[in-house]
Amino acid sequence: MSKSALLRFTGRGIYCPAGEFYIDPWRPVECALLTHGHADHARPGHSRYLSTDIAAPVISHRLNNPVLETVRYGETRQIKDALVSFHPAGHIPGSAQIRIEVAGEIWVVSGDYKIENDGLTTPFEPLKCHSFISECTFGLPAFQWQPQNTIFDQINTWWAETAKAGKCCILGAYGLGKAQRLLCGLDANIGPILTHSATEATNQILRDQGFDLPKTQKIMPDTDRKAQRGALILAPPSVFGSAWAKRFGETSTGFVSGWMALRGIRRRRGFDRGFVLSDHADWPALNAAIKETGAENIYVTHGYTDIFNNWLNEQGYNSNIVKTDFTGDEAELPEEESAE
């Protein structure tokens, strides 16, 4: 890549010389443009931030009220010599692809994305560009998702059967995005939905923004946990095996992740049930999204980069691998299953 490239891949993050800003930087910088609020993309320590207005409340909460400006989807912002706009990525509420234009050349940074409309997040918007930086967390042909309603049916059936047996369910899911998506698909007629405090904090932030999330009960220190038969407990993955979880007595455990498509991971983690639902694009969606950009130059990062990069070059793209500190859903993987 030439030194005159519109974006450069540096040790601090993806840098735009014309605008003097970074996108999702992982080391402290003066100006950080954020695609969304997940911890591998929104890090503390930058002097000032720019995000979508929808993502901002969660980012402010997670980063302890930093200096944060906001833009609406599609709004153009002139940052020095660069024209910048944020467009829906479909990943989680407020997530964005960032479009940068300098002297007629257009690059798009995807952040994390999915193209299935989940009914909660603003749907993915295809963008035309010359160069596209794409995640490929699930960049293998083996990863092909079923429609989310199919997965919701599986979860609700498991919950109903567990409730009938007089036990409660503990369902593990990321607290930002995945948990709220699940809430919208759970059948509250089966029983009460209880939430871990970390999950409920994000629920409340989104409710305050106007997101219509089903009613939940926050688990408090004085909650009688052994009296929750028939309930579904929505919690972060970190609770599994903890004293917090064991106090609910006899339970059935489930985990929601794209990685549940790999049977070895399900078996080693010891969940009673694994449900394959991801907020990242699967193999067909990655290919479809890249094709729609019309971009000649593709840069792939965080995921099965070697395999996906080779595939794209075979399809006629000028594709390259770039190293970043983004992790996607890799935090859910056992070390030996790491995607890199």
N, C-alpha and C positions, 0 to 999 in steps of 0.2 A: 504494500500500500504506500502510495507516494506521500511526501510530507505535506502536499497541498490538499489532501483528502478533507472532505467536509467534516468528518468525525474521525477522531483518533482514539485508539485503544491504549490507555496508559495505566500505570500502576495505581492510580487513584480512581479511575473509572473511565467512562466513555466521555471524551472531551470534544467540545465544539470550539475551535479557535476563533471563528468569526463572531461567536456570541459570548465567548469567555465564560462558558458554563459547562457543567458536567451533568450527565444523566445517570441517576441512581448510583452515585459514587460510593465506594466502600471505604475511602479514607477522607479525612476532613478537607473540605474545599470551601471556597468563598460562596459559590452559587450552585445549588443542587436542584435540578428538575427531577421530580419523582413520578414514576409511572403508577405506583400504588403503595399501600401502607404495610405490606408484609416486611418482616424484619430484614430479609436479605436485600431488599431494595430501598427501604427507608431507614437510614441509620442516623444516629445522633452525631453531633459534633460539627455540622456545617454552619456557616455564618447565616445563610438565608436559604429559604426553600420556595419552590413553586410547584403546585399540584392542582388537580381539579378541585372544584368547590365541593364535590361529593366526597372525595377522599380525605379532604382536609380535617374534618372533626376527629376521625380515627387517628390520623397522623399526629395531630396536636396532642391527643391523649397519650399515644404511645411514646412520643418524643418530648413530652413535658413542656408543651406550649412553646415551640421554637418560633423564630421569625418566619412566618409562612404567608405567602401571597397565593391567591387562587385565580384560576381561569375556568370558564365554562367550556364544555365540549365544543370544538369547532371555532372557538374564539382565537383570533390571530394576535400574537404578541410580538412586537419588534424588540429583540434583545441585541443591542449593538447592531451588527451587520447581518444578523440571522432573523428570519421570520419563523416563528415557532407556533405550533398549535397542538392541542391535545385531542385525541379521538378515542372513542370507546374501544376497549380491548376485550370486553366480555368476561374477564377473569373473576373479579370480585367487584362489589359496588365502588364506583369511582375510579376503577383502574383505567389506564390510558395507554395508547400508543402515542409516541411523541414524533411529530412530523417537523423536520427542519429543512428550510429552503434557503439557499444562499446562491445568488446570481443565477437563478433558474435551475440549479441542481437540487434534487430532493432526496433526502434520506428519511427513513422511518425506523424508529426503535420500537420494537413490539412490546417490550416488557414481557410479562406473562400474559397468555391469552387463551381463550377457547372460542369456538365459533357457534357452539350450541347455545340457543337462547334459553337461559335457565328461569326466566320469568321474574328474576330479582334484579339482576345486573343489566345495565344498558348494553344491548347486543353489540357484538363485534362489528366494526365498520371497516370494510376493505379500503385500502388506500393505494393509489398509484404512486410509484416512486422509482428512482433509478437504483437505489441501494436499500436493502432491507436487512435489518439485524433481527434475527428470529431466535427465540428460545427453542429448544428441542428436547425438553424434559422427557417426553415419551416418544422419542424419535426412532421407534422400531415398528416394523409391520405387525408385531404381536399385539400392540396396543391399539385396539379398536373398540370404542365405547358403545355400549347399548344406550338407547334413549333414557333420559333421567327418570321418566315415569316408570319404566321397567324396574329400575333400582329402588325407587320409592315403594313400589308394590312389594318387592322382596323384603325391604326393611319393615314395612308395616305388618306383613305376614309373620315375620320373626317376632316382632313385638307382641302381636296378638297371641301367638302360641305360647310365648314366655309368660305373658300375663295370665293366661288360662291355667298355666302350671303353678301359679302363685308366686312367681319370682318377678324381679324387676330387671330391666335391661340397662346396661351402661354402653352407650354408643360414643366412641371416640372420633373426634373430628377437629380440624383446625378451627380456632375460635373466631377468625375473621374470614368471612366469605363462605366457607364450607358449612359451618354450623348454621348460619342463617338460611342458606339454600336448603339444608335439610329440614329446618323448621317449617319451611313453606310446603314441604312434601309429606310431612308426618300427619297421620290421621289422629287428631286429638280426641276422637270418639273412643279410642282404645283405652286411654287412661291419661293421667296427668303427665305433663312434660316438665321435668326439673332440670335446672342448669347449674353448672359450676360457676363460681363467682367471676372467673376470668371470662368465660363465655357470655355471661349475662351482662357484664360491663359493656362489651361490644354491642350486644343486642340493644341495650338502652341508648347508646349513641346513635345507632341507626334508626331506632324508633323516633328519637328526638328530631331526626332529619325528615321524618315522614314515611319511612319504610313501614309497611303494614305486616308486621311479624305476629305470628300466633302468640297467645298468652303462654307464659312460662312462669315457673316458681323457682326463685333463686334459693339454692341450698344454703342455709344459715348454720352457724355453730350449734344452735339448739334444735335443728331439724331432727325429728325422730327417723333415723335412716332405715331402721328395720321395719318401719311401718309403711314402706313405700312399695308394697307388692303391686304389680301391675303398672308401675310407672316406667317411663323411659327417662334416663338421665343422660343429658348431653354434656360432654366434658372434653377437655383437651386430651390428647394421647398420653400425656405425661402422668395421668392418674392411674393408669393400669398397673396393678400390682402394689399400689401404695396403700398406706393405712387408711387414707381417705376413702378409697374404694371398698376396702374390706369391711368397713363399718356398715355397709348396706346388706351384709349377710349373703345369702345365696343369690347369685345373679347370673345372667347370661351376658357375655361381652361381645361387642361388635366393633369393627373398625371400618371407616370409610376412606378410601384412597384409591387412586389409580394403580398403586403398587399392589393392591389386592388381586390384580390380574395374574400375579406371579404366585403360584401355589406354594412354592418354597418359603416365601416370606410369611404367608398366612400360617403355615405349619409351625415355623420357628417362633413366631411371635405368640402363638398359643391362644389366639382369639377363638371364641366359639363360632363367630361368623365374620367373614370379610366381604365387604360390599364395594364393588368397583365403580367409583364415581370420582371424577377428577375435575378440577377447575382449570386444567391445562388441556391444550389441543392434543388429540390423538394423532396417529399416523396419517389417516386420510385428511384430517383437518389441517395439519401442518402443510401438507402438500397443496391442498386447495387454497389456503391463505396465501402461500408464497406465489402460486400461479396467478392469483388475482391482483397481486401488486404490479405485475408486469416488469418487475425489477430484473435487471441482468446480473447484478452483483448481490450475492446473498452472504451474510455472515451468521454463522450458527454458534450458539453458546449454551452452556449448562444443560447437559443431558447426554444422550448417546451421539455425541458430536461426530466421532469418526465415521460411524456407519451412515449417519444422515448426510454428512458432508459428501461422502463418496457417492451416495445415491443422487444427490442434487447435481453433482458434476457429470454423472452419467446421463442425466436428463438434459444436459446442455447449459446449465447455469454456470456462472463463474462464482463458485462457492468456496468460502474459506472458514476455518475454525478460529474463533477468538476466545481467549481465556478471560473469564471474569470471576468475580467472587459471588455470583448469584448461585443459589442452590435449588430453586424450584421446590419440588416435593422431596428432594433427596434426604432431607432431615428425617423423613419417616423410614428410611432404609437402614437395615443393619449394615455395618461397615463393609462386610464382604460383598454386599450387593450394590455398592456404590456405582452410579451410572458412569463415572469417569474411569 
